[in-house]
Amino acid sequence: MIRKLLLRLVNGPSRPSAPRVISHSRHGVSRHAISACARRVTSTLQAEGFDAYVVGGAVRDLLLGREPKDFDVATNATPERVRGLFRRSRIIGRRFQLVHVLCGREVVEVSTFRGKHAGVDSERGATDEHGRILRDNVFGTREEDAVRRDFTVNALFYDPSSEEIIDYCGGLADLKDRKLRIIGDAEARYREDPVRMLRAVRLAAKLDLEIEHGTRAPIPELADLLESVPPSRLFEEMLKLLLSGGSAQCVQQLRALGLHHGLLPMLDVILEQPLGQRFVMLALQRTDERVRNDKPVSPGFLFAALLWHEVLSAWRNGEAAGKSTMLALFEAIDRVIEEQSANLAIPRRFSSDMREIWILQARLLNRSGRRPFALLGNPRFRAAYDFLLLRCESGELDMEIGEWWERFQHAGEEERRSMLLPGTGGRRRRRRRKKPKSRASDDVAPGQQ
């Protein structure tokens, strides 16, 4: 078994047949659909005698009639040579060495054609005991680069100068058949990079493709490999997945394939509870709608929704143990954030938003005195209010609470006062003023009091 795996890793994906070269008259993608910066990068490299192509997701999206968010270029020039050709550029990355070329605010990512690993660790290439690639700066040919890519639909090369597409792996046919197929042996490719399993789920949902059987089959058995991936990289891929515009479908697929373990461990529990499932799926559907309508989405809000029922459960347990409402809530939040930090490296700027949204859920239930007025001025009020509405719509809270806050926001001062509920949350205790010391006592010398 181990020998077979090593041979797969050494030999890499099977050698493709001669590439198909598809002319502009057949694929219809004009060079003018490519950004000016990406055209400049390819033309500059070609003028210096190098091969240069627009590759990956941009070509795939253009063929699907979608507008690419960014453009990547592949070339046979080394990173150092690329860096020398463009004044505004920098080499980045250790695991995969790339060059970022800047044109105004646009960034074009330039990679050197990847080659096969020699099967032993070296300065440029290395793998761990599971077969995961730790370093991948082994350079090769265009053909080797094509078969080193993850999925066939991402292995298409577009030449802006000739407007031709070069297809080594049958990506064009798979796009036509709406199939997502991994290049080479699926198990070996997932061992090289376990994040490819998450990427398969994300791309299938985002592009409305079906994951081909051979690509899908090994995933449940290899899900544990994600535990060896750095938390920061897992968070980055999870964020892409949740902001793909197909997050609701992605989460269902993650669960079906067993990929949620180590990412959102409570997902099974949440989706088995009627209220939890309604809440999470409603939050994801709202997010997908905003992404599809090009509206901004807050990652902090999204992760707050996904982890809310963990917080809610711990909060209720704390109250049942006799702790005050706010103390139980603070302890629940700390515990959930700490547990998730071991799995996903959620940046502090997002975890801070999550904390504030969760804390305000308790304060929004208090609708008496001056507190509702103060909450309207809180910078996180709108996010917390939207979160409250999700709780109401999912059946967790009475809809009357959400309707009350909707009216209160838009009411005049007098109407707001009339809406306040008596006694909710109790009266605030007045502070006692300290009695001023008598002058006589001030005149007493220390030690004589």
TIROVO-338374 format. One record per residue (C-alpha): residue in one letter; residue number from 1; z, y, x. Coordinates in Angstrom, 1 decimal, always signed. Last residue first. Example, Ala and Ser with C-alpha at 12.3 -4.5 7.8 and 13.67 -1.06 7.14 Angstrom:
<pts>
> s / 2 / +7.1 / -1.1 / +13.7
> a / 1 / +7.8 / -4.5 / +12.3
</pts>
This chain:
<pts>
> q / 449 / +64.4 / +58.3 / -7.9
> q / 448 / +66.0 / +59.4 / -4.6
> g / 447 / +63.8 / +57.4 / -2.2
> p / 446 / +61.1 / +60.1 / -2.2
> a / 445 / +62.5 / +63.6 / -2.9
> v / 444 / +62.9 / +64.6 / -6.5
> d / 443 / +61.1 / +67.9 / -7.4
> d / 442 / +58.3 / +66.1 / -9.2
> s / 441 / +61.0 / +64.4 / -11.4
> a / 440 / +62.1 / +67.9 / -12.6
> r / 439 / +58.6 / +68.9 / -13.3
> s / 438 / +58.3 / +66.2 / -15.8
> k / 437 / +55.5 / +63.7 / -15.3
> p / 436 / +52.6 / +64.0 / -17.7
> k / 435 / +52.5 / +61.3 / -20.4
> k / 434 / +49.7 / +59.0 / -19.9
> r / 433 / +47.2 / +59.1 / -22.7
> r / 432 / +46.9 / +56.0 / -24.7
> r / 431 / +43.4 / +54.6 / -25.1
> r / 430 / +42.3 / +54.0 / -28.6
> r / 429 / +41.5 / +50.4 / -29.6
> r / 428 / +38.0 / +49.9 / -30.8
> r / 427 / +37.9 / +48.6 / -34.3
> g / 426 / +36.8 / +45.1 / -35.2
> g / 425 / +33.4 / +43.4 / -34.5
> t / 424 / +32.1 / +44.0 / -37.9
> g / 423 / +34.7 / +45.9 / -39.8
> p / 422 / +32.5 / +47.9 / -42.1
> l / 421 / +28.7 / +47.6 / -41.8
> l / 420 / +26.7 / +50.6 / -40.9
> m / 419 / +23.7 / +51.3 / -43.2
> s / 418 / +25.1 / +54.6 / -44.6
> r / 417 / +25.3 / +56.0 / -41.1
> r / 416 / +21.7 / +55.0 / -40.4
> e / 415 / +20.6 / +56.7 / -43.6
> e / 414 / +22.3 / +60.0 / -42.5
> e / 413 / +20.7 / +59.9 / -39.0
> g / 412 / +17.2 / +59.1 / -40.3
> a / 411 / +15.8 / +55.6 / -40.4
> h / 410 / +13.1 / +54.1 / -38.1
> q / 409 / +15.3 / +52.0 / -35.8
> f / 408 / +17.8 / +51.1 / -38.6
> r / 407 / +15.1 / +49.7 / -40.9
> e / 406 / +13.9 / +47.2 / -38.2
> w / 405 / +17.5 / +46.4 / -37.2
> w / 404 / +18.4 / +45.5 / -40.8
> e / 403 / +15.2 / +43.4 / -41.2
> g / 402 / +16.1 / +41.4 / -38.1
> i / 401 / +19.7 / +40.8 / -39.4
> e / 400 / +18.4 / +39.9 / -43.0
> m / 399 / +16.2 / +37.2 / -41.5
> d / 398 / +19.3 / +35.1 / -41.1
> l / 397 / +19.5 / +33.6 / -37.6
> e / 396 / +18.3 / +30.3 / -36.0
> g / 395 / +15.5 / +29.9 / -38.6
> s / 394 / +12.6 / +30.3 / -36.1
> e / 393 / +11.7 / +33.7 / -37.6
> c / 392 / +15.2 / +35.0 / -37.1
> r / 391 / +15.5 / +33.8 / -33.5
> l / 390 / +12.0 / +35.2 / -32.8
> l / 389 / +13.1 / +38.5 / -34.3
> l / 388 / +16.2 / +38.6 / -32.0
> f / 387 / +13.8 / +38.3 / -29.0
> d / 386 / +11.8 / +41.2 / -30.2
> y / 385 / +15.0 / +43.2 / -30.5
> a / 384 / +16.1 / +42.2 / -27.0
> a / 383 / +12.7 / +43.3 / -25.6
> r / 382 / +12.9 / +46.6 / -27.5
> f / 381 / +16.5 / +47.3 / -26.6
> r / 380 / +16.0 / +46.7 / -22.8
> p / 379 / +16.1 / +50.4 / -21.9
> n / 378 / +19.3 / +50.9 / -24.1
> g / 377 / +19.0 / +54.0 / -26.2
> l / 376 / +18.9 / +52.2 / -29.5
> l / 375 / +22.0 / +50.2 / -28.4
> a / 374 / +24.1 / +53.3 / -28.4
> f / 373 / +23.4 / +54.0 / -32.0
> p / 372 / +24.2 / +50.3 / -32.9
> r / 371 / +27.5 / +50.6 / -31.0
> r / 370 / +28.8 / +53.8 / -32.8
> g / 369 / +30.7 / +52.0 / -35.5
> s / 368 / +29.4 / +48.8 / -37.1
> r / 367 / +26.4 / +46.5 / -36.7
> n / 366 / +27.6 / +44.0 / -34.1
> l / 365 / +25.1 / +41.2 / -34.1
> l / 364 / +22.9 / +43.1 / -31.7
> r / 363 / +25.7 / +43.0 / -29.1
> a / 362 / +25.6 / +39.2 / -28.9
> q / 361 / +21.8 / +39.2 / -28.4
> l / 360 / +22.2 / +42.1 / -25.9
> i / 359 / +23.7 / +39.7 / -23.3
> w / 358 / +20.7 / +37.4 / -23.5
> i / 357 / +18.1 / +40.2 / -23.1
> e / 356 / +20.1 / +41.7 / -20.2
> r / 355 / +20.4 / +38.4 / -18.4
> m / 354 / +16.7 / +37.6 / -18.7
> d / 353 / +15.7 / +41.0 / -17.4
> s / 352 / +17.9 / +40.4 / -14.3
> s / 351 / +16.4 / +36.9 / -13.9
> f / 350 / +13.0 / +38.5 / -13.7
> r / 349 / +13.8 / +41.1 / -11.1
> r / 348 / +15.8 / +38.5 / -9.2
> p / 347 / +12.9 / +36.3 / -8.7
> i / 346 / +13.0 / +32.8 / -10.3
> a / 345 / +13.0 / +30.3 / -7.5
> l / 344 / +12.5 / +27.3 / -9.9
> n / 343 / +14.5 / +24.1 / -9.5
> a / 342 / +17.7 / +25.0 / -7.7
> s / 341 / +17.6 / +28.5 / -9.3
> q / 340 / +17.5 / +26.8 / -12.7
> e / 339 / +21.1 / +25.5 / -12.4
> e / 338 / +22.4 / +28.9 / -11.2
> i / 337 / +20.7 / +30.8 / -14.0
> v / 336 / +22.0 / +28.4 / -16.6
> r / 335 / +25.6 / +28.5 / -15.3
> d / 334 / +25.7 / +32.3 / -15.0
> i / 333 / +24.3 / +32.8 / -18.5
> a / 332 / +26.9 / +30.4 / -20.0
> e / 331 / +29.7 / +32.2 / -18.1
> f / 330 / +28.6 / +35.5 / -19.4
> l / 329 / +28.3 / +34.2 / -23.0
> a / 328 / +31.7 / +32.6 / -23.0
> l / 327 / +33.3 / +35.8 / -21.7
> m / 326 / +31.5 / +37.8 / -24.3
> t / 325 / +32.6 / +35.7 / -27.3
> s / 324 / +36.2 / +35.2 / -26.1
> k / 323 / +37.1 / +31.8 / -24.8
> g / 322 / +38.8 / +29.2 / -27.1
> a / 321 / +37.0 / +26.0 / -26.1
> a / 320 / +34.8 / +26.4 / -29.1
> e / 319 / +33.7 / +29.8 / -27.7
> g / 318 / +32.7 / +28.1 / -24.4
> n / 317 / +30.8 / +25.3 / -26.2
> r / 316 / +28.9 / +27.9 / -28.3
> w / 315 / +27.8 / +29.8 / -25.1
> a / 314 / +26.8 / +26.6 / -23.3
> s / 313 / +24.5 / +25.6 / -26.3
> l / 312 / +23.1 / +29.1 / -26.6
> v / 311 / +22.4 / +29.4 / -22.9
> e / 310 / +20.5 / +26.1 / -22.8
> h / 309 / +18.8 / +27.1 / -26.0
> w / 308 / +17.6 / +30.4 / -24.4
> l / 307 / +16.0 / +28.8 / -21.4
> l / 306 / +12.4 / +29.0 / -22.6
> a / 305 / +12.9 / +32.3 / -24.4
> a / 304 / +14.5 / +34.0 / -21.3
> f / 303 / +11.7 / +32.6 / -19.2
> l / 302 / +9.2 / +34.4 / -21.5
> f / 301 / +11.2 / +37.6 / -21.6
> g / 300 / +11.5 / +37.7 / -17.8
> p / 299 / +7.7 / +37.0 / -17.5
> s / 298 / +7.0 / +40.1 / -19.5
> v / 297 / +3.5 / +40.1 / -21.1
> p / 296 / +1.1 / +43.0 / -21.2
> k / 295 / -1.7 / +43.0 / -23.8
> d / 294 / -5.1 / +41.7 / -23.0
> n / 293 / -5.7 / +40.3 / -26.5
> r / 292 / -5.8 / +36.7 / -25.2
> v / 291 / -2.6 / +37.3 / -23.2
> r / 290 / -0.8 / +38.8 / -26.2
> e / 289 / -1.8 / +35.9 / -28.5
> d / 288 / -0.7 / +33.3 / -25.9
> t / 287 / +2.7 / +35.0 / -25.6
> r / 286 / +3.2 / +35.0 / -29.4
> q / 285 / +2.3 / +31.2 / -29.4
> l / 284 / +4.7 / +30.6 / -26.5
> a / 283 / +7.6 / +32.3 / -28.3
> l / 282 / +6.9 / +30.5 / -31.5
> m / 281 / +6.7 / +27.2 / -29.6
> v / 280 / +10.1 / +27.8 / -28.1
> f / 279 / +11.8 / +28.9 / -31.3
> r / 278 / +10.3 / +26.2 / -33.5
> q / 277 / +11.2 / +23.5 / -31.0
> g / 276 / +14.8 / +24.7 / -30.6
> l / 275 / +15.4 / +24.9 / -34.3
> p / 274 / +14.0 / +21.4 / -35.0
> q / 273 / +15.8 / +19.8 / -31.9
> e / 272 / +13.6 / +17.3 / -30.0
> l / 271 / +11.7 / +20.1 / -28.3
> i / 270 / +14.9 / +21.6 / -26.8
> v / 269 / +16.2 / +18.2 / -25.5
> d / 268 / +12.8 / +17.4 / -23.9
> l / 267 / +12.6 / +20.9 / -22.4
> m / 266 / +16.1 / +20.7 / -20.9
> p / 265 / +14.9 / +19.8 / -17.4
> l / 264 / +12.6 / +22.9 / -17.2
> l / 263 / +10.9 / +22.4 / -13.8
> g / 262 / +12.6 / +19.4 / -12.2
> h / 261 / +11.4 / +17.2 / -15.1
> h / 260 / +8.7 / +19.1 / -17.0
> l / 259 / +6.0 / +16.9 / -15.5
> g / 258 / +6.6 / +13.8 / -17.7
> l / 257 / +2.9 / +13.7 / -18.8
> a / 256 / +3.7 / +14.3 / -22.5
> r / 255 / +6.2 / +17.0 / -21.7
> l / 254 / +3.9 / +18.9 / -19.4
> q / 253 / +1.1 / +18.5 / -22.1
> q / 252 / +3.3 / +20.0 / -24.8
> v / 251 / +4.2 / +22.8 / -22.5
> c / 250 / +0.5 / +23.4 / -21.6
> q / 249 / -0.6 / +23.5 / -25.3
> a / 248 / +1.9 / +26.3 / -26.0
> s / 247 / +1.0 / +28.0 / -22.7
> g / 246 / -2.7 / +28.3 / -23.5
> g / 245 / -3.3 / +32.0 / -22.7
> s / 244 / -2.8 / +31.2 / -19.0
> l / 243 / +0.5 / +33.2 / -18.7
> l / 242 / +2.7 / +30.2 / -18.9
> l / 241 / +0.6 / +28.2 / -16.5
> k / 240 / +0.3 / +31.0 / -14.0
> l / 239 / +4.1 / +31.5 / -14.1
> m / 238 / +4.6 / +27.8 / -13.6
> e / 237 / +2.4 / +27.9 / -10.5
> e / 236 / +4.3 / +30.8 / -9.0
> f / 235 / +7.7 / +29.2 / -9.9
> l / 234 / +6.6 / +25.9 / -8.3
> r / 233 / +5.6 / +27.7 / -5.1
> s / 232 / +9.0 / +29.5 / -4.9
> p / 231 / +10.8 / +26.2 / -5.6
> p / 230 / +9.2 / +24.5 / -2.5
> v / 229 / +7.5 / +21.3 / -3.5
> s / 228 / +9.3 / +18.0 / -2.7
> e / 227 / +10.7 / +17.7 / -6.2
> l / 226 / +7.1 / +17.8 / -7.5
> l / 225 / +6.6 / +14.3 / -6.1
> d / 224 / +8.7 / +13.0 / -9.0
> a / 223 / +5.7 / +13.4 / -11.3
> l / 222 / +3.7 / +10.7 / -9.4
> e / 221 / +4.1 / +7.9 / -12.0
> p / 220 / +3.3 / +10.2 / -15.0
> i / 219 / +0.3 / +11.7 / -13.1
> p / 218 / -1.6 / +8.6 / -12.1
> a / 217 / -3.7 / +8.3 / -15.4
> r / 216 / -4.8 / +11.9 / -15.9
> t / 215 / -7.6 / +12.2 / -13.3
> g / 214 / -8.9 / +8.7 / -14.0
> h / 213 / -8.9 / +9.5 / -17.7
> e / 212 / -10.7 / +12.9 / -17.5
> i / 211 / -8.6 / +15.9 / -18.5
> e / 210 / -10.3 / +17.4 / -21.5
> l / 209 / -11.3 / +21.1 / -21.1
> d / 208 / -10.4 / +24.1 / -23.3
> l / 207 / -10.6 / +26.4 / -20.3
> k / 206 / -6.9 / +27.6 / -20.3
> a / 205 / -5.5 / +24.3 / -21.6
> a / 204 / -7.4 / +22.1 / -19.1
> l / 203 / -6.9 / +24.6 / -16.3
> r / 202 / -3.1 / +24.6 / -16.8
> v / 201 / -2.6 / +20.9 / -17.1
> a / 200 / -4.8 / +20.1 / -14.1
> r / 199 / -3.0 / +22.9 / -12.1
> l / 198 / +0.4 / +21.2 / -12.8
> m / 197 / -0.9 / +18.0 / -11.4
> r / 196 / -2.5 / +19.9 / -8.5
> v / 195 / +1.0 / +21.1 / -7.6
> p / 194 / +1.6 / +17.6 / -6.1
> d / 193 / -0.6 / +18.6 / -3.0
> e / 192 / -1.7 / +15.8 / -0.7
> r / 191 / +0.0 / +13.2 / -2.9
> y / 190 / -2.0 / +14.5 / -5.9
> r / 189 / -5.2 / +14.0 / -3.9
> a / 188 / -4.2 / +10.5 / -2.8
> e / 187 / -3.4 / +9.5 / -6.4
> a / 186 / -6.6 / +11.0 / -7.8
> d / 185 / -9.0 / +9.4 / -5.3
> g / 184 / -12.0 / +11.8 / -4.8
> i / 183 / -12.5 / +15.1 / -6.6
> i / 182 / -10.4 / +15.6 / -9.7
> r / 181 / -12.2 / +15.7 / -13.1
> l / 180 / -11.8 / +18.3 / -15.9
> k / 179 / -14.3 / +17.5 / -18.6
> r / 178 / -16.0 / +19.9 / -21.0
> d / 177 / -19.3 / +17.9 / -20.9
> k / 176 / -21.3 / +20.9 / -19.7
> l / 175 / -18.5 / +21.8 / -17.3
> d / 174 / -18.5 / +18.2 / -16.0
> a / 173 / -22.3 / +18.4 / -15.4
> l / 172 / -22.0 / +21.6 / -13.4
> g / 171 / -19.1 / +20.2 / -11.4
> g / 170 / -21.2 / +17.2 / -10.2
> c / 169 / -19.5 / +17.1 / -6.8
> y / 168 / -21.9 / +18.7 / -4.3
> d / 167 / -23.1 / +21.7 / -6.4
> i / 166 / -24.9 / +24.6 / -4.7
> i / 165 / -25.6 / +27.5 / -7.0
> e / 164 / -28.5 / +29.8 / -6.2
> e / 163 / -28.6 / +33.6 / -6.7
> s / 162 / -30.5 / +33.9 / -3.4
> s / 161 / -28.4 / +36.8 / -1.9
> p / 160 / -25.4 / +36.2 / -4.2
> d / 159 / -25.0 / +32.6 / -3.0
> y / 158 / -22.8 / +30.7 / -5.4
> f / 157 / -20.9 / +27.6 / -4.3
> l / 156 / -19.4 / +25.2 / -6.9
> a / 155 / -16.3 / +23.1 / -6.1
> n / 154 / -13.9 / +24.5 / -8.8
> v / 153 / -15.6 / +22.5 / -11.6
> t / 152 / -15.3 / +19.3 / -9.5
> f / 151 / -11.5 / +19.7 / -9.2
> d / 150 / -9.3 / +20.0 / -6.1
> r / 149 / -11.4 / +21.2 / -3.2
> r / 148 / -11.6 / +19.0 / -0.1
> v / 147 / -14.9 / +17.6 / -1.3
> a / 146 / -16.6 / +21.0 / -1.2
> d / 145 / -15.1 / +22.0 / +2.1
> e / 144 / -16.5 / +18.8 / +3.8
> e / 143 / -20.0 / +19.8 / +2.5
> r / 142 / -19.7 / +23.4 / +3.7
> t / 141 / -18.6 / +22.1 / +7.1
> g / 140 / -15.3 / +21.9 / +8.9
> f / 139 / -12.1 / +23.7 / +9.8
> v / 138 / -8.6 / +22.1 / +10.1
> n / 137 / -6.2 / +24.8 / +9.0
> d / 136 / -4.3 / +22.8 / +6.5
> r / 135 / -0.6 / +22.6 / +7.3
> l / 134 / +2.1 / +20.9 / +5.2
> i / 133 / -0.2 / +18.6 / +3.3
> r / 132 / +1.7 / +16.2 / +1.1
> g / 131 / +1.2 / +12.6 / +2.1
> h / 130 / +4.7 / +11.5 / +1.0
> e / 129 / +6.0 / +11.3 / +4.6
> d / 128 / +4.8 / +14.9 / +5.3
> t / 127 / +1.4 / +16.1 / +6.3
> a / 126 / +0.1 / +18.2 / +9.2
> g / 125 / -3.0 / +20.1 / +10.3
> r / 124 / -3.8 / +23.0 / +12.7
> e / 123 / -1.2 / +22.5 / +15.4
> s / 122 / -1.5 / +18.7 / +15.0
> d / 121 / -0.1 / +15.9 / +12.9
> v / 120 / -2.1 / +12.8 / +12.9
> g / 119 / -4.8 / +11.5 / +10.4
> a / 118 / -7.6 / +13.6 / +11.8
> h / 117 / -7.6 / +15.8 / +8.7
> k / 116 / -11.0 / +16.4 / +7.2
> g / 115 / -12.6 / +19.9 / +7.2
> r / 114 / -11.9 / +23.1 / +5.4
> f / 113 / -14.6 / +25.9 / +5.3
> t / 112 / -12.9 / +29.2 / +6.3
> s / 111 / -11.3 / +31.1 / +3.5
> v / 110 / -11.9 / +34.7 / +2.3
> e / 109 / -9.8 / +36.3 / -0.5
> v / 108 / -11.4 / +39.4 / -1.9
> v / 107 / -8.9 / +42.2 / -2.8
> e / 106 / -9.8 / +45.1 / -5.1
> r / 105 / -7.8 / +48.3 / -5.0
> g / 104 / -10.3 / +50.1 / -2.7
> c / 103 / -12.2 / +47.4 / -1.0
> l / 102 / -9.7 / +45.1 / +0.8
> v / 101 / -10.5 / +41.9 / +2.6
> h / 100 / -7.7 / +39.3 / +2.5
> v / 99 / -8.2 / +36.6 / +5.2
> l / 98 / -6.8 / +33.1 / +4.7
> q / 97 / -4.8 / +30.5 / +6.7
> f / 96 / -3.6 / +27.7 / +4.4
> r / 95 / -0.1 / +26.4 / +5.3
> r / 94 / +0.6 / +29.5 / +7.4
> g / 93 / -0.7 / +32.3 / +5.2
> i / 92 / -2.2 / +35.7 / +5.7
> i / 91 / -4.9 / +37.3 / +8.0
> r / 90 / -5.5 / +41.0 / +7.2
> s / 89 / -8.4 / +43.1 / +6.2
> r / 88 / -9.4 / +46.8 / +6.0
> r / 87 / -11.6 / +47.0 / +9.1
> f / 86 / -13.7 / +44.1 / +8.2
> l / 85 / -15.7 / +42.2 / +10.8
> g / 84 / -12.9 / +41.4 / +13.2
> r / 83 / -10.8 / +39.8 / +10.4
> v / 82 / -13.7 / +37.5 / +9.6
> r / 81 / -13.9 / +36.4 / +13.2
> e / 80 / -10.1 / +35.7 / +13.4
> p / 79 / -10.3 / +33.7 / +10.1
> t / 78 / -13.1 / +31.6 / +11.5
> a / 77 / -16.6 / +32.0 / +10.2
> n / 76 / -18.0 / +29.0 / +8.3
> t / 75 / -17.6 / +30.9 / +5.0
> a / 74 / -15.9 / +30.7 / +1.6
> v / 73 / -15.4 / +33.7 / -0.7
> d / 72 / -13.0 / +34.2 / -3.5
> f / 71 / -13.5 / +36.6 / -6.5
> d / 70 / -10.9 / +37.9 / -8.9
> k / 69 / -10.1 / +38.1 / -12.6
> p / 68 / -13.4 / +36.4 / -13.6
> e / 67 / -15.0 / +37.4 / -16.9
> r / 66 / -15.8 / +34.3 / -19.0
> g / 65 / -19.2 / +33.1 / -20.1
> l / 64 / -18.4 / +29.5 / -19.0
> l / 63 / -20.8 / +29.7 / -16.1
> l / 62 / -19.1 / +33.0 / -15.0
> d / 61 / -15.7 / +31.3 / -15.2
> r / 60 / -16.7 / +28.4 / -12.9
> v / 59 / -18.3 / +30.7 / -10.4
> a / 58 / -15.1 / +32.9 / -10.3
> g / 57 / -12.8 / +29.8 / -10.3
> g / 56 / -14.1 / +28.4 / -7.0
> v / 55 / -16.6 / +29.9 / -4.7
> v / 54 / -18.6 / +33.0 / -3.8
> y / 53 / -20.6 / +32.0 / -0.7
> a / 52 / -20.9 / +32.8 / +3.0
> d / 51 / -22.8 / +31.1 / +5.8
> f / 50 / -22.6 / +33.1 / +9.1
> g / 49 / -25.4 / +34.8 / +11.0
> e / 48 / -23.8 / +38.2 / +11.3
> a / 47 / -25.9 / +39.5 / +8.4
> q / 46 / -24.6 / +36.5 / +6.4
> l / 45 / -21.0 / +37.7 / +6.9
> t / 44 / -21.8 / +41.3 / +5.9
> s / 43 / -23.8 / +40.1 / +2.8
> t / 42 / -20.9 / +37.8 / +1.7
> v / 41 / -18.2 / +40.5 / +2.1
> r / 40 / -20.4 / +43.2 / +0.4
> r / 39 / -21.2 / +41.0 / -2.5
> a / 38 / -17.4 / +40.2 / -2.9
> c / 37 / -16.6 / +44.0 / -2.9
> a / 36 / -19.4 / +44.8 / -5.4
> s / 35 / -18.0 / +42.3 / -7.8
> i / 34 / -20.3 / +39.4 / -8.8
> a / 33 / -22.0 / +39.7 / -12.2
> h / 32 / -24.7 / +41.7 / -10.5
> r / 31 / -25.7 / +38.6 / -8.5
> s / 30 / -26.9 / +37.2 / -11.9
> v / 29 / -25.7 / +33.9 / -13.4
> g / 28 / -28.4 / +32.4 / -15.5
> h / 27 / -27.9 / +28.7 / -14.6
> r / 26 / -31.5 / +27.5 / -14.8
> s / 25 / -33.6 / +30.6 / -13.9
> h / 24 / -31.0 / +31.4 / -11.3
> s / 23 / -31.8 / +28.3 / -9.4
> i / 22 / -29.6 / +25.2 / -9.1
> v / 21 / -29.3 / +23.4 / -5.8
> r / 20 / -27.9 / +19.9 / -6.3
> p / 19 / -26.1 / +18.6 / -3.2
> a / 18 / -27.0 / +15.4 / -1.4
> s / 17 / -24.6 / +12.6 / -2.3
> p / 16 / -20.9 / +13.1 / -2.0
> r / 15 / -18.8 / +11.5 / +0.8
> s / 14 / -15.6 / +9.9 / -0.7
> p / 13 / -12.5 / +12.1 / -0.7
> g / 12 / -10.5 / +12.0 / +2.6
> n / 11 / -11.0 / +9.4 / +5.3
> v / 10 / -7.7 / +10.0 / +6.9
> l / 9 / -5.8 / +10.5 / +3.6
> r / 8 / -7.4 / +7.5 / +2.0
> l / 7 / -6.8 / +5.3 / +5.0
> l / 6 / -3.2 / +6.4 / +5.0
> l / 5 / -2.8 / +5.4 / +1.3
> k / 4 / -4.3 / +2.0 / +2.0
> r / 3 / -2.0 / +1.4 / +4.9
> i / 2 / +1.0 / +2.4 / +2.8
> m / 1 / +0.0 / +0.0 / +0.0
</pts>
